[in-house]
Amino acid sequence: MKKHFHLPPAQGLYDPELEKDACGVGFIAHIKGVPSHQNVLDADQILQAMDHRGACGCEPNTGDGSGIMCGLPHKFLAKVAKQDLGVELPSPGRFAAGLVFLPEDDAERALCKETIQKLVTDAGQQLIGWRDVPQMADLADIGPTARASEPRIEQLFVAAAEGLEGDAFERKLYMIHKQASHLLRGSEDLKQALMFYICSLSTKVIIYKGMLTPAQVLPYFPDLRDQDFETHLAMVHSRFSTNTFPSWDRAQPLRFMSHNGEINTLRGNKNWMRAREGSAESALFGDDLEKLFPVVEPHCSDSGTFDNVLEFLLMNGRTLQEAIMMMVPEAWQKHETMPEEKRAFYEYFSCMMEPWDGPASIAFTDGQYIGATLDRNGLRPSRYYITHDDRVIMGSEVGVLPVDPAIVKEKGRLQPGKMFLVDFKAGRLIPDEELKSDFARVKPYAEWLKDQRIRLADLHPETEPHGFDCESLLPRMQAFGYTAETMKFMLRPLVEQLRDPVGSMGNDSAIACLSDKPRMIYDYFKQLFAQVTNPSIDSIREEVIMSLECYIGPEKNLLEVSPEHCHRLLVDHPILTNEEVAALKHLNSKGWKSRVIDITFDRSEGKAGLQQTLSRIATEAEAAADEGIEMVVLSDRAMGQDRVPVSALMAVGAVHHHLVKQAKRTRIGLAIETGEAREVHHHCLLIGYGADAINPYLAFEALWQARRDGLMDPSLDDDKVVAAYRKGVGKGMLKVMAKMGISTLQSYKGAQIFEALGLKDEVIDVCFVGTASRIQGVSFDVIAEETLRRHNLGFPENVDSRLKQLPNLGEYHWRAEGEKHAWSPMSISSLQIAARKNDESEYWKFAKAINEDSRSRCTLRGLLEFDASSVESIPIEDVEPASEIVKRFCTGAMSFGSISAESHET
């Protein structure tokens, strides 16, 4: 049988970077740490009870993935090591064991094992041997697809060097498996490189998993059916690869956790983690730390990425509980009754890492502890039982394991943001309040924050902020693409109604890449939504768990704890006033300095000026980071008759991604002072592509002028207008974040929750790395040409030809000389007459007009044509009647509950 083990490459609408999953998770454990084989059997029952939470494809016997993590079964391993390898294993803690997926090809499998042998030897440890793990595919009746990618599975035994034990030995094992993954999974010499995967290599736990259904796990692995296979804990997971391809290595449990949910901030989390590698220093690994990079391995799902970072933190000295609290914090910002010490703990660690946000039920263990936690919204279920015989049972739902009610000591469900933890050494369940209170008192976090935290109010500009220049306002607005509709439909409602305006009938204007008008770069992006965040977040009713507050500025070493880690600037709103940005631009206090980088270019440079300027500002930003500058402000204030502004979004994206690539992004704060951004969508894009804060100075000035022109409430003064605008934008941004299942701006920053429609890869690769742009589209040359056209509207070479008012391009309302629309007044009029008078001739006028409008290149479908050249027609009597065809039409969805099955399937 031909083996298939690679994920498909990025193609069409598919991108392997978007791999996410949602699943069922559970565990059973003896609180006193007493091992037994019954725990394995009960865990299997829990796993099979959650069969509906996993998935299979068209083959009912090919699962998306299932597995079990157990404490290291010393009795069983000692027996099979003697039987199969003829060796006596060292005492518990002095050796490690783990399952390794290996290529089917003999030569490639031998190369993988030789590489690991060398890595073990280089690390000063001893390789005891390899054991073939029995794989009973026929007994388990695994399907053809699972067989086609089935790896060879062997068990690796490694003995600790003399005098090495405990955490020090675990770190050596971590170094071995990370280096092996980097060398082998990325090897171009191995055709089956992605078949190699180390499930676990530890002195405490072992993982058996695969591309299996829950019912297949024990039949497939006879090891698990052996009576001597005894464990004090057993964690199980059933995978539903929501929008991903299933694979053997992506099955869970992972090395330290199992995850049910969706990490909606994944791309940002990965980018920030890569950036932090540049400032990471480890007292435990020393100069070997760089051998562990990249921390996040390629080809990981969102759960796998989370596990990579969790493992990195643990191996560098963080405790399991502390690392989970860092990565999945409670909603502390607006929790007024939270104890000050705990609140200070969360605030301190928010200076070091953003939340990994999204719906999540996470079970975790390192062998000494086992526990679970929920996301701050509690969007995934987790129930637990504690029995009088000292067993704890946790699952994604109640009833996963039959329990006699007479022996139930306690039962309940996890609360949003709360942690459930069993300490096997202490032999007890540690309540959330006790656990977190203990961690909150480890260091004087509140005192550190009080001494080190910088607020915008603490900064005073050395120069006056820019004022209101009404003389140049109109040409500047024209050059930045403002229109009459911008003011009427987008900006004024933000102030007058304190909300982001919403259109009820969609937008039928031409998409940006097909428009004849010089469109803003923001128009090429569409907001994504969370596919598995169900129920969705309500940004109004659940405002208490959402926050726009964010620390910005240089981050310190992620692997240490010190007062200086919270010496950062706390910004309570991403939209800065002119006074606040002036303070940042002239910053020279609190040990911080700033640098302003001009993002305009000389008009005489023409189209070449765009790319040259993007390269220049990225280089200047890197130089500022190297020189120890704490805050960089990108500014287009220099725009004028002979200076053309680069799009603020392109500038921010280019700088952010350049610094991420160089692992220097966390050395600086990045603010943007721009006349371009004004709408909620614009601000979301700027934050989403890495800006820390935004000063939309021209939006302020435009609103001030509208007030002076009598178009707004006269009781508003300039300060109130700015305050109202910031409030309206804030509410709009929270709404957009909620749609994506994200609760905090800190998580949203750099997360790139967008899709590009009509941008060429050359633009994506410089400014918007990792963003999907499925149909390609406009290049730098086109964007530069449109930038110059917009600039020429406000600053024509012949000053006398300057427009006296803002243009009305008819983006939202049809105009004869404006933007193209899919629906014209002629087509709508014909439709109305045809409907009212039952006039067939008017209907055919409508049909002709709408077909012509479609072909006018407003939409992608208008570009499509049927290719009938190679098709032979068939007699109409051979075609199934339409009345029969429609019976097979259905409207599918991920789930139904609010409607009946009949409605759902009709």
Residue pairs with C-beta under 8 A, 6 or more apart in sequence:
1 144
1 147
1 148
2 148
3 104
3 148
3 149
3 150
3 192
3 195
4 145
4 148
4 149
5 149
5 151
5 192
5 194
5 195
5 247
6 194
7 16
7 19
7 194
7 245
7 247
7 299
8 14
8 16
8 245
9 16
10 16
10 17
12 774
13 774
15 772
16 245
16 299
17 267
17 770
18 243
18 244
18 772
19 241
19 243
19 244
19 245
19 250
19 300
19 301
19 302
20 242
20 243
20 244
20 262
20 263
20 266
20 301
20 302
20 531
20 532
21 64
21 239
21 240
21 241
21 242
21 244
21 250
21 259
21 262
21 301
21 302
21 303
22 240
22 242
22 260
22 261
22 262
22 532
23 53
23 54
23 237
23 238
23 239
23 240
23 252
23 258
23 259
23 260
24 50
24 52
24 53
24 54
24 237
24 238
24 240
24 260
24 395
24 396
24 397
25 50
25 235
25 236
25 237
25 238
25 252
25 258
25 259
25 260
25 361
25 362
25 363
25 372
25 382
25 395
25 396
26 43
26 46
26 47
26 50
26 235
26 236
26 237
26 363
26 393
26 394
26 395
26 396
26 400
27 43
27 46
27 233
27 234
27 235
27 236
27 363
27 365
27 370
27 372
27 392
27 393
27 394
27 395
28 39
28 42
28 43
28 46
28 233
28 234
28 391
28 392
28 393
28 394
28 401
29 39
29 232
29 233
29 234
29 370
29 391
29 392
29 422
29 424
30 36
30 39
30 232
30 233
30 390
30 391
31 386
31 390
31 391
31 392
31 422
31 424
31 427
31 428
31 429
32 390
32 424
32 427
33 232
33 424
33 425
33 427
34 232
34 390
35 71
35 73
35 75
35 230
35 231
35 232
36 230
36 231
36 232
37 226
37 227
37 228
37 229
37 230
37 231
39 70
39 230
39 231
39 232
39 233
39 234
40 68
40 70
40 224
40 229
40 230
40 231
40 234
42 234
42 393
42 401
43 68
43 70
43 234
43 235
43 236
44 68
44 217
44 218
44 224
44 236
45 400
45 401
46 236
46 393
46 395
46 400
46 401
47 66
47 68
47 214
47 217
47 236
47 237
47 238
48 214
48 215
49 395
49 399
49 400
49 401
50 214
50 236
50 238
50 395
50 396
50 397
50 400
51 213
51 214
51 215
51 238
53 238
53 240
53 260
53 396
54 63
54 64
54 65
54 66
54 213
54 214
54 238
54 239
54 240
55 63
55 64
55 239
55 240
55 241
55 246
56 62
56 63
56 64
56 143
56 213
57 64
57 145
57 246
59 143
59 144
59 145
60 143
60 213
61 141
61 142
61 143
61 146
61 213
61 216
62 142
62 143
62 144
62 145
62 146
62 211
62 213
62 246
63 146
63 211
63 212
63 213
63 214
63 216
63 238
63 239
63 246
64 211
64 239
64 240
64 241
64 246
64 251
65 209
65 210
65 211
65 212
65 237
65 238
65 239
65 241
65 246
65 247
65 248
65 250
65 251
65 252
66 209
66 210
66 212
66 213
66 214
66 216
66 217
66 236
66 237
66 238
66 239
66 251
67 207
67 208
67 209
67 210
67 212
67 217
67 236
67 237
67 251
67 252
67 253
68 207
68 208
68 209
68 217
68 224
68 234
68 235
68 236
68 237
68 253
69 200
69 205
69 206
69 207
69 233
69 234
69 235
69 236
69 253
69 258
69 365
70 205
70 206
70 207
70 208
70 229
70 231
70 233
70 234
70 235
71 204
71 205
71 206
71 231
71 232
71 233
71 367
72 92
72 97
72 202
72 203
72 204
72 205
72 206
72 231
72 367
73 206
73 228
73 229
73 230
73 231
74 89
74 92
75 228
75 230
76 223
76 226
76 228
76 229
76 230
77 89
77 97
77 157
78 88
78 89
79 228
80 131
80 155
80 223
81 87
81 88
81 89
81 128
81 129
81 131
81 157
82 88
84 131
84 132
85 128
85 129
85 131
85 157
87 128
87 129
87 157
89 95
89 128
89 157
90 159
90 160
92 203
93 160
93 165
93 166
93 169
93 203
94 159
94 160
94 165
94 203
95 128
95 157
95 158
95 159
95 160
95 203
96 157
96 158
96 160
96 169
96 173
96 201
96 202
96 203
97 155
97 156
97 157
97 158
97 201
97 202
97 206
98 155
98 156
98 177
98 198
98 199
98 200
98 201
98 202
98 206
98 207
99 133
99 153
99 154
99 155
99 156
99 198
99 199
99 200
99 206
99 207
99 208
100 112
100 116
100 153
100 154
100 155
100 156
100 196
100 197
100 198
100 199
100 201
101 151
101 152
101 153
101 195
101 196
101 197
101 198
101 199
101 248
101 249
102 109
102 112
102 113
102 151
102 152
102 153
102 154
102 195
102 196
103 109
103 112
103 151
103 152
103 190
103 192
103 193
103 195
103 196
104 150
104 151
104 152
104 192
104 195
105 191
105 192
108 190
108 191
108 192
109 152
111 184
111 189
111 190
112 180
112 184
112 190
112 196
113 130
113 154
115 180
115 183
115 184
116 127
116 156
116 176
116 180
117 127
119 175
119 176
119 179
119 180
120 126
120 127
120 158
120 176
121 127
123 172
123 175
123 176
124 161
124 164
124 172
125 158
125 159
125 160
125 161
125 164
125 169
125 172
125 173
125 176
126 158
126 159
126 160
126 161
127 156
127 157
127 158
127 159
128 157
128 158
128 159
129 157
130 154
130 155
130 156
130 157
131 154
131 155
131 157
132 152
132 153
132 154
132 155
133 153
133 154
133 155
133 221
133 223
134 221
134 222
134 223
135 150
135 152
135 153
135 220
135 221
136 219
136 220
136 221
136 222
137 146
137 147
137 150
137 220
139 219
139 220
140 212
140 216
140 217
140 219
140 220
141 216
141 219
142 150
142 211
142 212
142 216
142 220
145 211
146 210
146 211
146 212
146 248
149 195
149 211
149 247
149 248
150 210
150 211
150 248
151 195
151 196
151 197
151 248
153 210
156 198
156 201
158 173
158 176
158 201
160 169
160 172
160 203
161 169
161 172
164 172
169 203
170 202
170 203
170 204
170 315
171 284
171 285
171 315
173 201
173 202
173 203
174 292
174 311
174 315
175 285
175 288
175 291
175 292
176 201
177 198
177 201
178 291
178 292
179 291
180 196
180 198
181 196
181 197
181 198
181 297
182 297
184 190
184 193
184 196
185 193
185 194
185 196
185 197
185 297
185 298
185 299
186 193
186 298
187 193
190 196
194 247
194 249
194 299
195 248
197 248
197 249
199 207
199 208
199 209
199 249
199 255
200 206
200 207
200 255
202 255
202 367
203 367
204 366
204 367
204 368
205 233
205 365
205 366
205 367
207 253
207 254
207 255
208 217
208 221
208 223
208 224
209 217
209 237
209 248
209 251
209 252
209 253
210 217
210 220
210 248
210 251
211 246
211 247
211 248
211 251
212 220
212 251
214 236
214 238
217 224
218 224
218 225
223 229
232 424
233 365
233 367
233 370
233 424
235 253
235 258
235 363
235 365
235 370
236 253
236 258
237 251
237 252
237 253
237 258
239 246
239 250
239 251
239 252
241 250
241 301
242 262
242 531
242 532
243 531
244 250
244 301
250 300
250 301
250 304
252 258
252 259
252 303
253 363
254 303
254 304
254 307
255 307
255 311
256 307
256 310
256 311
256 314
256 320
256 364
256 365
256 366
257 303
257 306
257 307
257 310
257 362
257 363
257 364
257 365
258 303
258 362
258 363
258 364
259 302
259 303
259 306
259 307
259 360
259 361
259 362
259 363
260 360
260 361
260 362
260 380
260 396
261 358
261 359
261 360
261 361
261 362
261 375
261 379
261 380
261 532
262 302
262 358
262 359
262 360
262 530
262 531
262 532
262 533
262 741
263 269
263 302
263 303
263 305
263 306
263 356
263 357
263 358
263 360
264 357
264 358
264 530
264 533
264 740
264 741
264 742
264 751
264 753
265 354
265 355
265 356
265 357
265 358
265 742
265 747
265 748
265 751
265 753
266 302
266 305
266 356
266 751
267 750
267 751
267 752
267 753
267 770
268 354
268 688
268 747
268 748
268 749
268 750
268 751
268 752
269 305
269 309
269 354
269 356
269 747
269 751
270 296
270 305
271 657
271 660
271 665
271 750
271 752
271 770
272 353
272 354
272 665
272 666
272 750
273 295
273 296
273 309
274 294
274 295
274 296
274 660
274 663
275 659
275 660
275 663
275 664
275 665
275 666
276 555
276 558
276 663
276 666
277 293
277 294
277 295
277 663
278 662
278 663
278 664
278 665
278 666
278 667
279 555
279 556
279 557
279 558
279 663
279 666
279 667
280 289
280 557
280 558
280 559
281 289
281 557
281 559
281 560
282 289
282 316
282 559
283 317
283 559
283 560
284 315
284 316
284 317
285 292
285 315
285 316
292 312
295 308
295 309
295 312
296 305
296 308
296 309
297 304
297 308
300 308
302 358
306 327
306 356
306 362
309 327
309 356
310 323
310 324
310 327
310 364
313 323
313 326
313 327
313 558
313 559
314 320
314 323
314 366
316 559
317 559
318 326
320 364
320 365
320 366
320 369
320 371
321 369
321 371
321 419
321 421
321 435
321 439
322 439
324 362
324 364
324 371
324 373
324 419
325 345
325 346
325 349
325 419
325 436
325 439
326 349
326 352
326 353
327 353
327 355
327 356
328 355
328 356
328 360
328 362
328 373
328 375
328 376
328 417
329 346
329 349
329 350
329 355
329 376
329 417
330 338
330 346
330 376
330 416
330 417
330 418
331 376
331 377
331 416
331 417
331 544
331 545
331 546
331 547
331 743
332 338
332 342
332 343
332 346
332 347
333 547
333 549
333 744
334 543
334 544
334 545
334 547
335 343
335 544
339 437
339 440
340 446
341 437
341 440
341 441
341 445
341 446
342 436
342 437
342 440
344 440
344 445
344 446
344 449
345 436
345 439
345 440
345 445
347 445
347 449
347 566
348 443
348 445
348 448
348 449
348 565
348 566
350 551
350 746
351 551
351 555
351 565
351 566
351 568
352 555
352 556
352 558
352 565
353 558
354 744
354 746
354 747
354 749
355 376
355 743
355 744
355 746
355 747
356 747
357 375
357 376
357 741
357 742
357 743
357 744
357 747
357 748
358 375
358 530
358 533
358 741
358 742
359 375
359 377
359 379
359 380
359 530
359 532
359 533
359 534
359 741
360 373
360 374
360 375
360 379
360 380
361 372
361 373
361 374
361 375
361 380
361 381
361 382
361 396
361 414
362 372
362 373
362 374
363 370
363 371
363 372
363 394
364 370
364 371
364 372
364 373
365 371
367 424
368 423
368 424
368 425
369 421
369 422
369 423
369 424
370 392
370 421
370 422
370 424
371 419
371 420
371 421
371 422
372 382
372 384
372 394
372 414
372 419
372 420
373 414
373 417
373 418
373 419
373 420
374 380
374 382
374 414
374 415
374 416
374 417
374 418
375 416
375 417
376 416
376 417
376 545
376 743
377 416
377 537
377 542
377 545
377 743
378 414
378 415
378 416
378 417
379 533
379 534
379 535
379 537
379 741
380 396
381 396
381 397
381 413
382 394
382 395
382 396
382 413
382 414
382 420
383 394
383 395
383 396
383 397
383 398
383 411
383 412
383 413
383 414
384 392
384 393
384 394
384 395
384 411
384 412
384 413
384 414
384 420
385 392
385 393
385 401
385 403
385 408
385 410
385 411
386 392
386 393
386 408
386 409
386 410
386 411
386 429
387 393
387 403
387 407
387 408
387 409
388 407
388 408
388 409
389 407
390 427
392 422
392 429
393 400
393 401
393 403
394 420
395 401
414 420
415 432
416 545
418 432
419 432
419 435
419 436
420 429
420 432
421 429
421 430
421 432
421 435
422 428
422 429
422 430
423 429
423 430
443 561
445 566
448 563
448 565
448 566
449 566
451 563
452 563
452 564
452 566
452 567
452 568
453 566
453 567
453 568
453 570
454 553
454 567
454 568
454 569
454 570
454 590
454 592
455 569
455 570
456 569
456 570
456 571
456 572
456 576
456 580
456 583
458 589
458 590
459 580
459 583
459 584
459 587
459 589
459 590
460 583
460 589
461 579
461 582
461 583
461 585
461 586
462 586
462 588
463 582
463 586
464 582
465 577
465 578
465 579
465 581
465 582
466 578
466 582
466 637
466 697
468 701
468 704
468 705
468 718
469 701
470 701
470 705
470 708
472 640
473 698
473 701
473 702
473 705
474 794
474 803
474 804
474 805
474 806
475 794
475 795
475 802
476 639
476 675
476 698
476 794
477 675
477 698
477 702
477 794
477 806
478 790
478 793
478 794
478 803
478 806
478 807
479 639
479 645
479 790
479 791
479 793
479 794
479 795
480 639
480 645
480 675
480 676
480 698
480 790
480 794
481 518
481 519
481 520
481 676
481 790
482 678
482 698
482 702
482 806
483 806
483 807
483 808
483 809
483 811
484 805
484 806
484 807
484 808
485 808
485 809
485 810
485 811
485 812
485 813
486 678
486 679
486 806
487 702
487 706
487 711
487 806
489 501
489 812
490 501
490 678
490 679
491 678
491 679
491 699
491 702
491 703
491 706
491 725
492 703
492 706
492 711
492 712
493 499
493 500
493 501
493 728
494 500
494 501
494 680
494 724
494 725
494 728
494 729
494 732
495 703
495 712
495 716
495 721
495 724
495 725
495 728
496 712
496 713
496 724
497 728
498 724
498 727
498 728
498 731
499 728
499 731
499 732
500 679
500 680
500 728
500 729
500 731
500 732
500 735
503 812
507 811
507 812
508 821
508 822
508 823
508 858
509 515
509 810
509 811
509 812
509 819
509 820
509 821
509 822
509 858
510 516
510 819
510 820
510 821
510 856
510 857
510 858
510 859
511 523
511 757
511 758
511 858
511 859
511 860
512 519
512 520
512 523
512 524
512 757
512 758
513 524
513 757
513 758
513 759
513 775
513 777
513 778
514 758
514 820
514 857
514 858
514 859
514 860
514 863
515 523
515 819
515 820
516 820
517 809
517 819
518 785
518 786
518 787
518 789
518 790
519 786
520 647
520 676
520 682
521 647
521 649
521 650
521 783
522 649
522 677
522 679
522 681
522 682
522 685
524 756
524 757
524 758
524 759
524 777
524 778
525 681
525 685
525 754
525 755
525 756
525 757
526 754
526 755
526 756
526 757
527 681
527 684
527 736
527 739
527 740
527 753
527 754
528 740
528 753
528 754
528 755
529 739
529 740
530 536
530 739
530 740
530 741
530 742
531 894
532 894
533 740
533 741
534 894
534 895
536 738
536 739
536 741
537 545
537 546
537 737
537 738
537 739
537 741
537 743
538 738
539 546
539 731
539 734
539 735
539 737
539 738
542 738
543 734
545 743
546 734
546 737
546 738
546 743
546 744
547 743
547 744
547 745
547 746
548 572
548 573
548 574
548 730
548 733
548 734
548 745
549 570
549 571
549 572
549 573
549 744
549 745
549 746
550 570
550 571
550 574
550 692
550 744
550 745
550 746
550 749
551 566
551 568
551 569
551 570
551 571
551 746
552 568
552 569
552 571
552 669
552 670
552 671
552 692
552 693
553 568
553 569
553 592
553 630
553 631
553 668
553 669
553 692
554 568
554 630
554 666
554 667
554 668
554 669
555 565
555 568
555 666
555 667
556 562
556 564
556 565
556 567
567 590
567 591
569 592
569 631
569 669
571 692
571 693
573 726
573 730
574 683
574 687
574 691
574 692
574 693
574 694
574 730
574 733
574 745
575 683
575 693
575 694
575 695
575 696
575 725
575 726
575 729
575 730
576 584
576 671
576 693
576 694
576 695
577 695
577 700
577 722
577 726
578 695
578 697
578 700
580 695
581 633
581 671
581 673
581 693
581 695
581 697
584 594
584 631
584 633
584 671
584 693
585 594
585 596
585 633
585 635
585 673
586 594
587 593
587 594
587 630
587 631
588 594
591 630
592 630
592 631
593 628
593 629
593 630
593 631
594 629
594 630
594 631
594 632
594 633
595 620
595 624
595 629
595 631
595 632
595 633
596 632
596 633
596 635
596 673
597 617
597 620
597 621
597 624
597 632
597 633
597 634
597 635
598 617
598 635
598 636
598 638
599 613
599 617
599 634
599 635
599 636
599 645
599 646
599 648
599 651
600 613
600 636
600 638
600 639
600 643
600 644
600 645
600 646
601 609
601 610
601 612
601 613
601 643
601 644
601 646
602 609
602 642
602 643
602 644
603 609
603 641
603 642
603 643
603 644
603 788
603 791
604 642
605 612
606 784
606 788
607 780
607 781
607 784
607 785
607 788
608 784
609 644
609 784
610 646
610 650
610 780
610 783
610 784
610 787
611 766
611 780
611 784
613 646
613 651
614 646
614 650
614 651
614 654
614 766
614 767
617 634
617 646
617 651
617 654
617 655
618 654
618 655
618 658
618 659
621 632
621 634
621 655
621 658
621 659
621 668
621 670
622 658
622 659
622 662
622 664
624 632
624 668
625 632
625 659
625 664
625 667
625 668
626 664
629 668
630 668
630 669
631 668
631 669
631 671
632 655
632 668
632 669
632 670
632 671
633 671
633 672
633 673
634 648
634 651
634 652
634 655
634 670
634 671
634 672
634 673
634 674
635 672
635 673
635 674
636 645
636 646
636 648
636 673
636 674
636 675
636 676
637 673
637 675
637 697
639 645
639 675
639 791
640 795
641 795
644 787
644 788
644 791
645 674
645 675
645 676
645 787
645 791
646 787
647 676
647 783
647 787
648 672
648 674
648 676
648 677
648 686
649 676
649 677
649 682
649 685
649 686
649 689
649 767
650 763
650 767
650 783
651 672
652 670
652 672
652 686
652 689
652 690
652 691
653 689
653 690
653 766
653 767
653 768
653 769
654 766
654 767
655 670
655 690
656 665
656 670
656 689
656 690
656 691
656 750
657 690
657 766
657 767
657 768
657 769
659 665
659 667
659 668
660 690
660 769
661 769
665 690
669 692
669 693
670 690
670 691
670 692
671 691
671 692
671 693
671 694
671 695
672 686
672 691
672 693
672 694
672 695
673 695
673 697
674 694
674 695
674 696
674 697
674 698
675 696
675 697
675 698
675 699
676 682
676 698
677 683
677 686
677 694
677 696
677 699
678 696
678 698
678 699
678 702
680 728
680 729
680 732
680 733
680 735
680 736
681 736
682 696
683 694
683 696
683 729
683 732
683 733
684 732
684 733
684 736
684 748
685 754
686 694
687 694
687 733
687 745
687 748
687 749
688 748
688 749
688 750
688 751
688 752
688 753
688 754
689 750
689 752
689 767
689 768
690 749
690 750
691 749
692 749
699 725
700 718
700 721
700 722
700 725
703 712
703 721
703 722
703 725
704 718
704 721
706 712
707 713
707 714
707 716
707 718
707 721
712 721
716 724
733 745
733 748
737 743
737 744
737 745
737 748
740 748
740 751
740 753
742 748
742 751
742 753
752 768
752 770
752 771
754 771
755 771
755 772
755 773
755 774
756 764
756 768
756 771
756 772
756 773
756 777
757 773
757 774
757 775
757 777
758 773
758 775
758 776
758 777
758 778
759 768
759 773
759 776
759 777
759 778
760 773
760 776
760 777
760 778
760 779
760 780
761 773
761 776
762 779
762 780
763 778
763 779
763 780
763 783
764 771
764 773
775 860
793 803
793 807
794 802
795 802
796 802
808 815
808 818
809 815
809 818
809 819
810 817
810 818
810 819
810 821
811 818
811 819
814 821
814 823
814 824
814 825
820 856
820 857
820 858
821 853
821 858
822 850
822 853
822 854
822 858
822 859
822 862
823 850
823 853
824 849
824 853
826 845
826 849
827 846
827 849
827 850
827 853
830 842
830 843
830 845
830 846
830 849
831 842
831 843
831 846
833 839
833 842
834 840
834 842
834 843
834 845
834 846
854 861
854 862
855 862
856 862
857 863
890 905
890 906
891 904
891 906
893 904
896 904
